[in-house]
């Protein structure tokens, strides 16, 4: 019995060669390190091990492989993940933190990698095309490039997740709690938060920019690049500020983030009231933003049609309407497909006792990041079309 002995670590071979040891208790010690070979040459044991009220930071995933543990008495469910299925463990493993890798399936890992590459390539291509395409107004190009830069935040997030999953493959259960309190995980949470708010603000700014240039082409400040840059910087600063404040408040009230994916909008344990408030607020803001963008695009189409009729343009009304309505449908559909299902899931999850952990991982990969994949591709297509039209002229 070695309870309450102020032990901070257990070195290698500490309990090797004790052939008749049936019970070992290290409970209520400030243990942070559990060496890999502390039970060397102990396969013949039938051990009852007590590790109550301890919090290990460093423990090998194979520490219990060479010892026959009959029962493990512990309050740390992560240790239960290191045992054989037949071994009795007193800690209950939460449904939302199963003994799996960060990305529990190879298909998920591959999908995260592919999505990262697609976003990176399409975003860089969109930035390059819009930076060099002089046929488009400078203010409009700045709007598009700012949206592309915002999408780059998700590349950092996705890459961090799949790289961490690969590094800790097979032993993530022992690293899980540490991971959710690391600066890297916190940074990912801030990036996701910033991305969500920036997407809302920048899409409204893009729609408003188009409308104001059509309504007041000579007097509006939105046709000037420097004016749009000021708005972009202000909105980006506001988004980052809100994300940092959110995470600071969260970390002041808890030691680690709610999910392994470092998402700021999901709390499987239902212990963080702040997450619930923010999730509901973001869902409401994105719903309102979708309506605002749709209204701005509808007004834009009507204004252009009115201008075309008053100027007696030679361009076919049908063709111009089709082009504008196509862009309206693409932008609005992109927002609906990305925002609505994700928000519905996050809000519904607040009232569910349990749901498959793989569901919210796929939700993150497929739905939450849909805009980051879809929008750059749309921008590239429209930009190439503009370039081709200019070359024909």
WOQUI-V432094 format. One record per backbone hydrogen bond with DSSP energy under -1.0 kcal/mol. CO is the residue of the C=O (numbers start at 1). NH is the residue of the N-H. E is the energy in kcal/mol with one decimal. If there is no record, write none. Layout:
CO,NH,E / CO,NH,E
This chain:
8,32,-2.5 / 8,33,-1.3 / 10,35,-2.0 / 11,14,-1.3 / 13,16,-1.0 / 17,19,-1.4 / 18,21,-1.4 / 22,48,-2.3 / 24,50,-3.0 / 25,2,-2.7 / 27,4,-1.8 / 29,31,-2.1 / 32,57,-1.3 / 32,58,-3.2 / 33,10,-1.5 / 37,13,-1.3 / 37,40,-1.3 / 38,15,-2.1 / 42,45,-1.6 / 47,70,-2.7 / 47,71,-1.3 / 48,24,-2.3 / 49,73,-3.3 / 50,26,-2.9 / 52,28,-3.1 / 58,34,-2.5 / 60,63,-1.4 / 62,65,-1.4 / 67,69,-1.2 / 68,47,-2.4 / 70,88,-1.8 / 71,49,-2.7 / 72,90,-2.2 / 73,51,-3.6 / 76,79,-1.4 / 79,82,-1.4 / 80,83,-1.3 / 84,87,-1.7 / 88,72,-2.8 / 94,97,-1.4 / 98,100,-2.5 / 105,109,-1.9 / 106,110,-2.8 / 107,111,-2.2 / 108,112,-2.6 / 109,113,-2.0 / 110,114,-2.7 / 111,115,-2.8 / 112,116,-2.0 / 113,117,-2.2 / 114,118,-2.7 / 115,119,-2.6 / 116,120,-2.3 / 117,121,-2.8 / 118,122,-2.5 / 119,123,-2.3 / 120,124,-2.4 / 121,125,-2.3 / 122,126,-2.2 / 123,127,-2.6 / 124,128,-2.4 / 125,129,-2.5 / 126,130,-2.5 / 127,131,-1.8 / 128,132,-1.2 / 129,133,-1.4 / 132,134,-1.1 / 137,141,-2.3 / 138,142,-2.1 / 139,143,-1.7 / 140,144,-2.1 / 141,145,-2.7 / 142,146,-2.3 / 143,147,-1.7 / 144,148,-2.1 / 145,149,-2.6 / 146,150,-2.0 / 147,151,-1.6 / 148,152,-1.1 / 150,153,-1.1 / 151,154,-1.0 / 152,156,-1.5 / 153,157,-1.9 / 154,158,-2.9 / 155,159,-2.5 / 156,160,-2.2 / 157,161,-2.1 / 158,162,-2.5 / 159,163,-2.4 / 160,164,-2.1 / 161,165,-2.2 / 162,166,-1.8 / 163,167,-2.5 / 164,168,-2.1 / 166,169,-1.1 / 168,171,-1.7 / 171,174,-1.0 / 172,175,-1.3 / 172,176,-1.5 / 175,179,-2.9 / 176,180,-1.9 / 178,181,-1.4 / 179,182,-1.5 / 180,257,-2.5 / 182,186,-2.1 / 183,187,-2.7 / 184,188,-2.1 / 185,189,-2.0 / 186,190,-2.3 / 187,191,-2.3 / 188,192,-2.4 / 189,193,-2.3 / 190,194,-2.9 / 191,195,-2.9 / 192,196,-2.3 / 193,197,-2.0 / 194,198,-3.0 / 195,199,-2.4 / 196,200,-1.6 / 197,201,-2.6 / 198,202,-3.0 / 199,203,-1.9 / 200,204,-1.8 / 201,205,-2.3 / 202,206,-2.4 / 203,207,-2.1 / 204,208,-2.8 / 205,209,-2.6 / 206,210,-2.1 / 207,211,-2.1 / 208,212,-2.7 / 209,213,-2.0 / 210,214,-1.5 / 211,215,-2.6 / 212,216,-2.8 / 216,220,-2.1 / 221,224,-1.8 / 224,228,-1.7 / 225,229,-2.5 / 226,230,-1.8 / 227,231,-1.7 / 228,232,-2.7 / 229,233,-2.7 / 230,234,-2.2 / 231,235,-2.7 / 232,236,-2.5 / 233,237,-2.4 / 234,238,-2.2 / 235,239,-2.2 / 236,240,-2.4 / 237,241,-2.5 / 238,242,-2.4 / 239,243,-2.2 / 240,244,-2.6 / 241,245,-2.6 / 242,246,-2.2 / 243,247,-2.1 / 244,248,-2.4 / 245,249,-2.4 / 246,250,-2.3 / 247,251,-2.6 / 248,252,-1.8 / 259,262,-1.4 / 267,270,-1.0 / 272,276,-1.3 / 273,277,-2.2 / 274,278,-2.6 / 275,279,-2.7 / 276,280,-2.0 / 277,281,-2.2 / 278,282,-2.9 / 279,283,-2.1 / 280,284,-2.0 / 281,285,-2.6 / 282,286,-2.7 / 283,287,-1.9 / 284,288,-2.3 / 285,289,-2.6 / 286,290,-2.1 / 287,291,-1.8 / 288,292,-2.6 / 289,293,-2.7 / 290,294,-2.2 / 291,295,-2.5 / 292,296,-2.7 / 293,297,-2.2 / 294,298,-2.1 / 295,299,-2.6 / 296,300,-2.0 / 297,301,-2.4 / 298,302,-2.1 / 299,303,-2.4 / 300,304,-2.4 / 301,305,-2.2 / 302,306,-2.2 / 303,307,-2.5 / 304,308,-2.6 / 305,309,-1.9 / 306,310,-2.2 / 307,311,-2.0 / 308,313,-2.2 / 316,320,-2.2 / 317,321,-2.3 / 318,322,-2.5 / 319,323,-2.3 / 320,324,-2.2 / 321,325,-3.0 / 322,326,-2.2 / 323,327,-1.9 / 324,328,-2.5 / 325,329,-2.7 / 326,330,-2.4 / 327,331,-2.6 / 328,332,-2.6 / 329,333,-2.7 / 330,334,-2.2 / 331,335,-1.9 / 332,336,-2.4 / 333,337,-3.0 / 334,338,-1.8 / 335,339,-3.2 / 339,343,-2.7 / 340,344,-2.8 / 341,345,-2.4 / 342,346,-2.7 / 343,347,-2.6 / 344,348,-2.5 / 345,349,-2.8 / 348,351,-1.7 / 357,361,-1.1 / 358,362,-2.5 / 359,363,-2.3 / 360,364,-1.7 / 361,365,-2.1 / 362,366,-3.1 / 363,367,-1.5 / 363,368,-2.5 / 367,370,-1.7 / 369,373,-1.1 / 370,374,-3.1 / 371,375,-2.1 / 374,378,-2.1 / 375,379,-2.8 / 376,380,-2.3 / 377,381,-2.2 / 378,382,-2.5 / 379,383,-2.2 / 380,384,-2.6 / 381,385,-2.1 / 382,386,-1.9 / 383,387,-2.3 / 384,388,-2.6 / 385,389,-2.3 / 386,390,-2.2 / 387,391,-2.0 / 388,392,-1.8 / 389,393,-1.4
